[in-house]
């Protein structure tokens, strides 16, 4: 995140006395020995998963999202790998710039006199074509970053004895207490542990638009560290992006290395996730589905993280406001504005990946974590926490709680996560099953939440197909 933010000398962790992981057993971008990818066995996927694919094709036709990519692993085999749709809606690419029909779930027509808005982007699509999505297409994972990168980094540091789950956050990040006069006076902050950050029970609020006033990486981190607790630590589970921003700071200090470099070498490389990255290179961005129009046409402003609430519950979105934060089409750069100010690398968002790479990650977790993790560590982090009472959270992960976005068939031992851009990963150890779904449902704005109705149906169709053809 912010290389200029040093570890204070009074921290319990002394960075000057510790080595980085640059001499790790895994060179940068190398696949570790002992890692086996799922066997490719999707030659009959169109017959087996026709109903599941129809759910996604219908979703694209009804403008739930323009693009989708999926991967399904089952009993060690990659049984489905499919992509559908285009970078943006086909009707948008052929229409005057950003003049679009009203659709169910949100959206307002842009007057024709606004035709100059976004014109360069759509003009380029008109000349080069609105590219169809491929299985190799990168998507913004949004909060899947929390499990694919951040929680996995936690597991690795935990195994190496560098991370104590019950260590106070302030022992590693003293600014968590010293950031402001208010934080200094709040004795509750001394009780907040790394475990609470992972389990979303720290008492920190869900989401704050820090980017509105914080214009540099250091300013945004200071603002995050100065946020007041909304509840007493350990008393209530509330999904918190803020908590994972702070967790990212703690991890970088424990490892004495940035999140992106650590994860590239210790996670993505060993698992053969060759396309997975933070901040995709400029040359790749034109092939990545865009996630927002921040030219100022009419995108609603995000107010809550993606995992709250569940499908069927009204979401707290300020639809009357517009985000013009970056003043451009967001394509190939992180959708989350707070993560953008942090340079595209943060504990809560920032990773881009293909569905197949996410499936590789899921395959590794299903097999107990080798070659980078031990089975007992995976079990610890993916098991639902016993407190606070009623929580569905594991350490970094979520577990199904009706009504669940995983649908109605995933077992009680399952775990997964969602991403705000329309991404999800659900893993069922009992079925030896993982389902990855990547979309750009936030294009051109985040008003459309139709995916919350469609995603459970998709998961149900996948499992029904596997049972039918077993």
N, C-alpha and C positions, 0 to 999 in steps of 0.2 A: 504494500500500500504506500506508505509515506516513508521513504528512506531517511528523511530528515528528522523523524520523530525518534530520538534516542531513548534508550532505557535509562531512567533516572538512577543516579548512583546509590540511592537509598533503597532500591528495589531488593526484594529477597532473591532475585535471580541476577547474578552478576555476569553480564554478557562477555566482559573482557576475559573472563577465566574459562570460557567454554568455546569449543570448536563448532563450526557449522557442519552441515551434512554434505559439503562439496566433495568429500572423500568417501561418499556412501558406496555401498556395494553395487548400486545401480547407477551407471553412467547416464548422463542426460539423454533422454529419448530411447534408451535401450529397453528391450523386452527381457524380463527376467527369466532365467532358466527355471523350469518347473511350472511355468504358467501355460495352461492349455486353453485355447479358445473353444467356444462351443462348436460342435461339429455342424457344418452347414447341411441342412436337411429341409429346405423350403421349396423343393421343386414342385410340390403339389399344393402349395399354399393357396392358390386361387380357388381350388376345389374345397379345401378344408375350411378356410376362413372367409368364404364368400359373404356370409352374413356380417361378420365383423368389418370387412372391407366396405360393405355397403353402408354401414353406419357412418364411416368416415367420408365416403363419396357423397352421401346425402348431406352431411354436415357442410361440406365444401359448396355444394349446390345451393344450400340455403344460407350461405354466408356466415356460418359459425366461425370459420377461419379459412384463409386462402390456401394454406399449405399444411401437409401433415406427413410425418415419417414415423414408422413404427418398427419395432423389433420384438419378437417373442422367443424366449428360450424355454425349453421344456425338457427335463431329464437329460441335461447336458447337450442338447441339440438346439441349434438356431432354426426354429421351425417356421418362422415368418420374418421377412424383411421386405418392407413395402413402402413406397412413397406415392403421394397423390397431391394433385393441385399444382398451383403455380406460385411464384413469389408473392404476387398480389392477386386480387380478384380479377378475372379476365375482363369483366365489364369495366373495371376501373382503368385497365391498360388501354382500352379502346375508346374511352370516353374523354371529353374535355377534362383537363386536370382537376381532380378532386370534385367533380360534379357527379354525385352518386345518388342512387335511389335510397329512400328511407328503407330501413329494414327493421324487423322485429328485434327488440332488445337494445336499440340505441342507434344513433347516427342522425345527423341533420344535413340536408343538402347545402352545399356551398354555393352561393350565388354565382351565376356565370361570369360576373365581372371580376371574380377572383381567379380567373383562369391562369393567371401568371403564377399562382401559388403552387409550388411543387412542380412547376413545368419542366425544369431540367431533368428531374428524376423520371417523370413519365415520358418525356421525349426520348430519353435514352432507352426506355423499355419499348417504345414504339419502333425505334430503329433497330434494336438488337433482339427484340422479342421478349415477351413476358415469360421468362424461363420456367419450364416445368421443374418440379422438385424431383431430385434423385435420392436414392438411398444414401449417397455420399454427401448430401447437402448438410451443411452445418446449421444448427439452430442455437439461439440464445437460450440456455438452460434455465436462466433466472434462478429461482431458489433451489433447484436441483443441485446447484453449487454447494448448498449446505451439506448434502450427504455425499455427493461424488467427490468433493474436494475437502471441505472444511472438517466434517466429522471424521473422514478417513485420515486426515492429517492428525486429528486428535488421537485416533486409535494407534497410529504408528508411534507418536510421541509417548503415549501411555505405555505401550509395550516396551519402549526403550528406557522407561523409568524417568522420563523428563516431564511428564504431566501427571499431576495428582488431581484426580477428579474433584476432591473435596478441598482443594487449596483455595483460599480466598482470592478473588479476582484482584483485589488491591495489593496482594503480595507480589504480583507480576506487573500490574498496571496501577501504580500508586495514584495516577491522575484520576482514577475512578472515584477517589475520595477528594483529592486536592483540586479538582477542576474548577470549583467555584465555592464561594462562601456557603451556599446552600448545601452542596455535597459534603463539605467538611463537617457540617452540623448534623447530617443524617447518619446516625450511628448504625442504622440498618444496613447501609452499604458494606460495612465490614463483614456482614454475614453472607454476602453473595459469593457463591463458589462457581468454579468452572462447570461443575455438574449442573447447576441451576441454569447457566447460560445455554448449555446443550439441551436441557429438558424444558426450556422456555418457562421456567418457574422463578426467575430472578426478581420479578416485580417490575421490570422495565416495561415501558409501553410498547405497543405493537409496532407502530410506524410513525415517523416524524419526517416532515419535508425539510430536512436539514439543508438541502441544496439551495433553498430560497435565500438564505442569508450567508451560508458558508460557501465561499467561492474557490477555496483551495483545499487540498487534501488535509493539511494540518488543521485548518479551520473546521472542517467537517468532523474530523476525529475529536477535536476538542469539544465541539457541540454535542457529539454523541456521548462522550464521557461525562458531560455536565447535565445530561437529562435526569430529571428527578424520577425516583421510583414511583410507579403508579399504585403499587400494593406492597405489602410486606413480603420479603423474600420467602419462597417456599410455601406460600399459602394458596396460590392460584396459578394454574397454567394458562399463560397467554402468549400465543405465538409472537415472537419479537424479532424483527429485523435488527433493531438497535442492539439487542443482546448478541447477535452474531457478528455485527460490526466490531463490537468490543472484543468478542472471542477471537476474531481475526487478528487484532492487535496483540492479544496475549500469545497466540500461537507463533506469530512472527518473532516475538521476544524469546519465547522458549526455544525455538529452533535457531534463532539468530539468522534468519533467512526469510525472504519474502514468500508469501503464500504461493505465488505463481511458480517461482523457481523450485520450491520444495515439491509441490504437487506434480510438476512436470517430470521431475526425476524419480520421485519416490512412489507416485501413484500412476500417472498416465503412462509413463514410459514402460515400467515393468509389466503393466497389463496389456501392452500393445495398443493402447488408445492413441493411435498415431495422428488422428485428426483433432483431438481434443486440445483446447488452448484457452487462455485468456487473451483478449485483444487480438482477434484474427488479423493477419497482415492485410494491408490495403488492397493488395491484388486479389484477395479472396472475397472481399466484401460484396462485390456486385452479384455474387452467386448465393448470398445468404438472404433468406426471407426477411424483409424489413418488419419491424415491430411497432413503429409509431410514426405519425406525422406530427412533428413539432413545429411546423411552419406557422401554426396559429389558426388553422382552419376551424377545428372544433374538438380536439381531443379532450375528453374529460380528465380531470386530475385524479390520480390514484391517492386514496386515503388509507386503505388497509392492505395488509399483506394477502397473498393469494390463498393461504390456507384457512382463512376465516371469512365467512362462515362456511359451513357445508352446503351442499346443493339444497336448494329449496328455501334457504334462509336469506332474507334481504341483506344485501351488502351495503356498507356505508361508503358510498362513492359520491363525491361532490361533482355531480354531472353538469352542474351549471357553470363550473369553472373550466378554463382551458389551460393546458400546459404548452407554453411556447419556449420552454427552458433553453433548448439548444438551437431552435430556429432552423431545423433541417429535418430531412427524413432520417430516421434512425435505422440504419442498415449496417450490420457487421460491427456494431458497437453496442455496448451493454444498454439494455432498455432502462434499467433502474437508474434514476437520476442521482441518488446518493452514491451508488457505485461508480457512476460516471465521474463525479467530482473526485472520487478516490482513485482515479486513473484506470478504472476498468478492472481493478483487482481488489476484491473485498471478501470478507467472510460470508456474506449473505448472498452475493450474486457476482456474476462476471464470467463464468465458464461457458464456452461454446463447444458443442460436440455433435456428432452424428448419432443416429439411433443405434447403429451397430456398435459404436464405441461404448455407449451407455449399456448396451446388452453385454458387452465384454466385462464391464465393471460388475453388473448384476450376476453374471456367471461366476465371477471370482468370489463374490459375497456368498452366493448359494453354496459354493464348494467349501466354505469355511474360511476364506481369505488368503490362501496361499497364492503366490509366494511372498506376499507383503504383510500378511496378518495371520494370527493364530485363531483357530475356531472359537476358543473361549472369549477372545476379545470381541469378535463379531457378535457372539451371543450376548455379551454384556451390553453392547451399545444398541442392539436392535430389540432388546426385550423391554416391554412397557414398564415405565417407572411405577413404583408403588405409591409415590406421593408427588404432588398434592393429590388428595382424594379425587377420583373421577377423571384423572388425566388420561389422555390417549397417547401421550408422548413417550418415546424412548429417548436415547441420547443422540440427538440430532435428527432422528427419524420420527415418523408418525406411525400409528397402528390403526387398523380399521375401527371405526365407531359409527354405528348406524345413524343417519344414512351416510354411507361412505362413498367417496369418489372411486374406490376400488370396485364398487358393485356389491353384489350379494353373495358371491361365492368364495372370495378369498378367506382363508382360515384365520382363526384368532391369533395364530403365531406369525401372521404376515406383517410386513412393514413396508413403508414407502414414503413418498413425498411428492408434492406438487410444486410447480413453478408458475409464476404470475403470467408469463407470456403464453401459457397454454401447454406446459410440459408436465409430464408425470412419469414416475417409475414406481411400480408395485412388485413386491417379491413375496412369494409364498413358499417357505421351506418345505411344508408338508406335501405340496404338489410338485416341488422342484420346478417352480414356474417363475418367470419374470416377464413383465409386460412394460415396454417402453413406448410412450407416445409423445411425440414432439410436434408442436404446432406454433403458429404465430397469430394466435387469436386476438392479440392486442392491436393488430393492424386493421384500420388506420387509427383506431383509438381503443380504449379499454372499456367502453360502455357495453360491449357485447359479451355477455357471460353465458351464452348458449352452451358452451362446452361443459358447464356443470351439469346439464341435463343429459348430454350426449356421452360423456366419458364413462359413467357407470354402465350404460348400455353396451358400449364397446367392450369393456372388460368382461361383462357377462357373456357376450357373443363369443369372445375368445375361448373362455372356459367351456361353454356349451359345445363349441366345435371340437375341442380336445377330447371331451368326454364322448362325443358322438363317434369320433374316428379312432378311439382308443383300441 
